[in-house]
Amino acid sequence: MIETTQYILRFLLGEDISPEIINQVGYTSDENEFDKFKLIVKPSEFFNKEIYGTELSLPNLPLKIWEETPILFGEPTVEIIGETKILHADLVASTYFLISRYEEMVRKNVRDIYGRFPGKESLPYRAGFIDRPLVDEYGRLLRRQLREMGVEVPEPPKQIKKIYLTHDVDQIAHFRNVRSLIGGLLRGIKRPKESQKAMKSFFGGLRYDPWYTFPFLFKIDNELKTKLGSDRCEIVTFIRSGGSKYKQDKPLANLVHPDYKNLLSYCKRKNINIGLHTSYEAGVRPSLIIEEKHKLEKVTKTKIIYNRNHFLNSREPIDMLTLIDAGITDDFTMGYADMAGFRLGTCRPVKWINLLTREVSQLTLHFLTIMDGTLSDKRYMYMNAHEAYEYCQQLINYIESYNGELVLLWHNTSVEKTAQSYHRKLYRDLIKLLQTK
């Protein structure tokens, strides 16, 4: 637990902060230790073995406010003892709770029909800060408290540190098999243009299919990558290689089909990274993850280190441990399907913490900031185009303020050229906005 505490303090203060500064902060209730530090964060009862892991450890609403920032544990008070400042707001436990998604372990019975923890059930949503990176606010408060004690602590630059433009290939095309062709022709009885598109796609080739929008996506993705540089902007396409038992994995991805070969070849030409889109079935049976990763690596002839679970379906800790065993270094699953915002309480990537052992792993979690369907779906946020852009802009501004990371997920099926949805224009507008950051 000492290493986990040190990780959290370093995360709060900033990963580029020197060890000498970090060592000025202690996390202890032992008054005999106070004079060793400039600043003490006093522990609450959160980590007590009688409380940890039980519902007694969950924060009570409404949350207490310290310096205009909600705190989950402790008291919003400060005192000076000798040459040391004591913070009674337990920022360590509050951070641990958020970046580890601790409540999802305690509230195991709160799941939607796909086995996911709903964003609207989460403490960040219920307490009204799902759209604020609270942990990063804690870090800013901690740095300010240190400066008031005479310790020079720099602030991170106000710039988006990294942008991931990601696309999940749930269905590569609309009319490229006999069944979908027949469906298109039948719908064409009432909507003639539908049958025309179906015929053109089936007989003319993949590039004529309305859902094969990767040329559009990759073009504007690469415009941003060229503008910001490859160190600040990365493009990732997540592709499924497994799944056969559940309807959520239909249609199955046939990686040896010419259409998939064309997509993989196109990704290679455009320097698009390939990640594993772990199937819904593997979300239920994590033992399948390694097999699916090996299959994708064999077809792409590329080492796969990125993952995102299909349906954002995550079951811990088995799936995380299996991802690590499979050689996955970075996971991009951590977003709520029903709410865009800061699922991990921060706008920066974090290391996965095994809540059973309280140990920090080497698996990096990248929170999913915004997914197209989350904004527009009637079951979720159900925003119009203007509301969606304004909300996205708000999240982006927070990320810029805290030198954070932005992860966008736009599906090829949501930016169909003649689609009634606003996602094609919204994505283009967001990329244009990001070119100014």
Helices and strands as residue ranges (DSSP letters): H 2-13, H 19-22, E 25-26, G 31-36, E 39-41, G 55-57, E 64-66, E 69-71, E 74-81, E 84-89, H 91-99, H 102-106, G 119-121, H 123-126, H 134-148, E 162-169, H 178-187, H 192-204, G 206-208, H 214-228, E 233-239, G 247-249, H 258-269, E 273-278, H 280-284, G 286-288, H 289-300, E 306-309, G 310-312, H 318-326, E 330-331, E 350-354, E 359-365, E 370-371, H 372-376, H 385-401, E 405-409, G 412-415, H 423-434
